[in-house]
């Protein structure tokens, strides 16, 4: 028996695209090998990071969109680790919305069965098509209210997507987040490489940092296949 890991996490780097409301990612030297050796006699090199909790690949605490919600350090780890499937909705227009019908058809094509407690990732193709372009942050498909509700009522605990948000950027209601608030779900944004897991079932890891009173956290998202 072997284990295959597929990394679903975007690279963190200075200048990476970040949602306009958020702190830009900054990475700069803390101390060089040479400085450390002069000070303590051994060559340690370290960097400093400044970034938003929601800048890179990340999961949301329910507190982000619900003042009565849980902080990231209070949320059950089962929301970020467990059985998962990835649905291929890459046919949906970047100007459109992912509906219950889109999800039902994607599930049928996958041959999988959605179960209570599953994590569902949505492969829209947006990362593959538009990462690094001006349209990355401004034009991508997102869930409509009924689509997000369809997932929530199936018992999904975490909705992930390969785009900056689970909402269409032109959606004034932020429908995906609205459902996450109503059903007390998390969501995971800025995933990548979902084309490699589309239509499949796997074990998902996307554990958040234990940030006290965090509104969300960067994660290292990985799909695990037992072969």
WOGI-V233924 format. One record per residue. N is the residue number from 1. PHI is phi in radians with two decimals (999 if undefined). NEAR is the number of other C-alpha atoms within 8 Angstrom. D_LAST is the distance of its C-alpha to the last C-alpha in Angstrom with 2 decimals. Layout:
((N,PHI,NEAR,D_LAST) (N,PHI,NEAR,D_LAST))
//
This chain:
((1,999,4,5.66) (2,-2.13,5,4.97) (3,-2.17,8,5.80) (4,-2.00,8,7.06) (5,-1.93,8,10.52) (6,-2.10,9,12.98) (7,-1.36,10,16.55) (8,-1.90,12,18.66) (9,-1.90,13,21.78) (10,-1.27,9,24.97) (11,-1.17,5,26.77) (12,-1.75,7,29.75) (13,-2.71,8,32.87) (14,-1.16,8,36.59) (15,1.64,7,37.68) (16,-1.09,8,34.47) (17,-1.17,7,35.33) (18,-2.35,11,36.11) (19,-0.88,8,37.48) (20,-0.98,5,41.30) (21,-1.34,4,42.09) (22,-1.87,9,39.98) (23,-1.00,10,40.65) (24,-1.21,13,39.61) (25,-1.30,15,37.09) (26,-2.26,10,38.95) (27,-2.29,10,37.71) (28,-2.57,7,40.38) (29,-1.11,8,40.96) (30,-1.63,8,41.94) (31,-2.72,10,42.87) (32,-1.62,11,42.43) (33,-0.97,10,41.85) (34,-1.14,7,45.52) (35,-1.09,9,46.84) (36,-1.09,14,44.79) (37,-1.12,11,45.95) (38,-1.15,8,49.52) (39,-1.47,6,49.27) (40,-2.24,6,47.35) (41,1.48,7,46.99) (42,-2.49,8,43.23) (43,-1.50,10,41.41) (44,-1.68,9,39.22) (45,-2.08,9,38.40) (46,-2.45,8,37.44) (47,-1.99,9,37.53) (48,-1.89,8,38.60) (49,-2.10,8,36.90) (50,-2.24,9,38.73) (51,-2.77,9,36.74) (52,-1.36,9,36.59) (53,-1.00,11,34.12) (54,-1.92,12,33.19) (55,-1.30,14,33.34) (56,-1.53,11,29.81) (57,-0.99,15,26.51) (58,-2.70,15,27.58) (59,-2.07,15,27.75) (60,-1.63,14,31.11) (61,-1.37,15,32.84) (62,-1.12,16,34.69) (63,-1.08,13,37.84) (64,-0.98,11,37.59) (65,-2.02,9,38.73) (66,-2.56,8,40.28) (67,-1.00,6,42.98) (68,-1.72,5,42.25) (69,-1.41,12,38.49) (70,-1.56,10,36.38) (71,-1.32,15,35.96) (72,-1.09,18,32.50) (73,-1.37,11,32.89) (74,-1.77,6,33.76) (75,-1.36,9,30.90) (76,-1.08,6,28.20) (77,-1.12,7,25.03) (78,-1.10,6,23.14) (79,-1.25,11,24.33) (80,-2.04,13,22.26) (81,-2.60,11,19.04) (82,2.73,11,17.16) (83,-1.15,11,15.53) (84,-2.51,12,16.15) (85,-2.33,15,16.50) (86,-2.03,14,18.01) (87,-1.73,15,20.92) (88,-1.53,11,22.29) (89,-2.06,12,26.03) (90,-1.20,9,26.72) (91,-1.37,6,29.51) (92,-1.22,11,31.64) (93,-1.04,9,34.54) (94,-1.10,9,34.71) (95,-1.69,8,38.06) (96,-1.89,10,36.69) (97,-2.21,12,35.12) (98,-1.51,13,31.88) (99,-1.83,11,33.17) (100,-0.98,10,31.97) (101,-1.11,7,32.07) (102,-1.04,10,29.80) (103,-1.21,12,27.26) (104,-1.09,8,27.61) (105,-1.16,8,27.19) (106,-1.12,12,24.12) (107,-1.15,13,22.55) (108,-1.05,8,23.61) (109,-1.10,7,22.19) (110,-1.26,9,18.75) (111,1.30,7,18.77) (112,-1.63,10,17.71) (113,-2.11,5,19.95) (114,-1.43,8,21.40) (115,-2.11,8,21.77) (116,-0.96,7,24.20) (117,1.56,8,23.05) (118,-1.21,14,20.49) (119,-1.77,16,20.47) (120,-2.07,12,21.11) (121,-1.83,12,20.96) (122,-1.93,13,23.27) (123,-1.53,15,22.70) (124,-1.69,14,26.32) (125,1.48,10,26.01) (126,-1.13,14,28.75) (127,-1.07,13,27.10) (128,-1.11,8,26.31) (129,-1.55,6,29.85) (130,-2.25,10,32.12) (131,-1.09,9,30.94) (132,1.54,6,33.81) (133,-1.88,6,36.37) (134,-1.12,7,39.18) (135,-1.45,9,37.47) (136,-0.97,14,34.43) (137,-1.65,10,36.41) (138,-2.16,7,38.71) (139,-2.56,10,37.21) (140,-2.79,15,33.96) (141,-1.23,14,33.01) (142,-2.51,13,32.74) (143,-1.22,15,32.61) (144,-1.49,13,35.88) (145,-1.04,10,37.01) (146,-1.20,9,36.00) (147,-1.14,13,32.52) (148,-1.13,14,31.89) (149,-1.15,9,33.53) (150,-1.02,9,31.34) (151,-1.16,9,28.24) (152,-1.08,13,30.14) (153,-1.30,7,31.32) (154,-1.43,9,27.81) (155,1.64,10,27.20) (156,-1.16,15,25.24) (157,-1.86,11,25.72) (158,-2.65,13,24.82) (159,-1.93,14,25.34) (160,-1.96,13,24.02) (161,-2.68,15,25.19) (162,-1.64,16,25.19) (163,-2.60,13,28.97) (164,-1.13,10,31.56) (165,-2.73,10,31.96) (166,-1.42,14,30.90) (167,-1.73,13,34.53) (168,-1.07,16,36.20) (169,-1.07,10,38.55) (170,-1.66,4,41.48) (171,-1.53,8,40.86) (172,-1.24,5,43.72) (173,-1.62,5,42.31) (174,0.86,9,38.92) (175,-1.01,12,37.57) (176,-1.09,13,33.96) (177,-1.20,11,35.23) (178,-1.08,11,37.91) (179,-1.16,14,35.43) (180,-1.04,13,33.44) (181,-1.20,12,36.82) (182,-1.16,6,37.76) (183,-1.83,7,34.52) (184,1.05,9,33.86) (185,-1.87,13,30.51) (186,-1.74,13,29.07) (187,-2.46,12,27.96) (188,-2.21,13,26.05) (189,-2.17,14,27.52) (190,1.15,14,27.20) (191,-1.32,16,23.44) (192,-2.60,11,22.19) (193,1.08,13,19.43) (194,-1.22,14,18.89) (195,-1.07,7,18.98) (196,-1.41,6,15.41) (197,-2.19,10,14.25) (198,-1.04,11,17.12) (199,1.41,14,16.73) (200,-2.00,10,13.28) (201,-1.88,10,12.48) (202,-2.79,10,10.79) (203,-1.65,11,12.04) (204,-1.93,14,15.03) (205,-2.07,12,17.05) (206,-2.68,11,20.55) (207,-1.28,10,22.85) (208,-1.42,13,26.52) (209,-1.18,8,28.98) (210,-1.53,7,31.31) (211,-1.54,8,34.33) (212,-1.07,7,37.35) (213,0.99,7,38.56) (214,-1.28,12,36.12) (215,-1.52,12,36.13) (216,3.04,14,32.59) (217,-2.79,15,30.41) (218,-1.03,13,28.41) (219,-2.36,12,24.68) (220,-1.91,12,21.63) (221,-1.52,13,19.32) (222,-2.44,12,15.59) (223,-1.73,13,12.68) (224,-1.98,12,9.56) (225,-2.03,9,6.14) (226,-1.61,7,3.80) (227,-1.96,6,0.00))
//
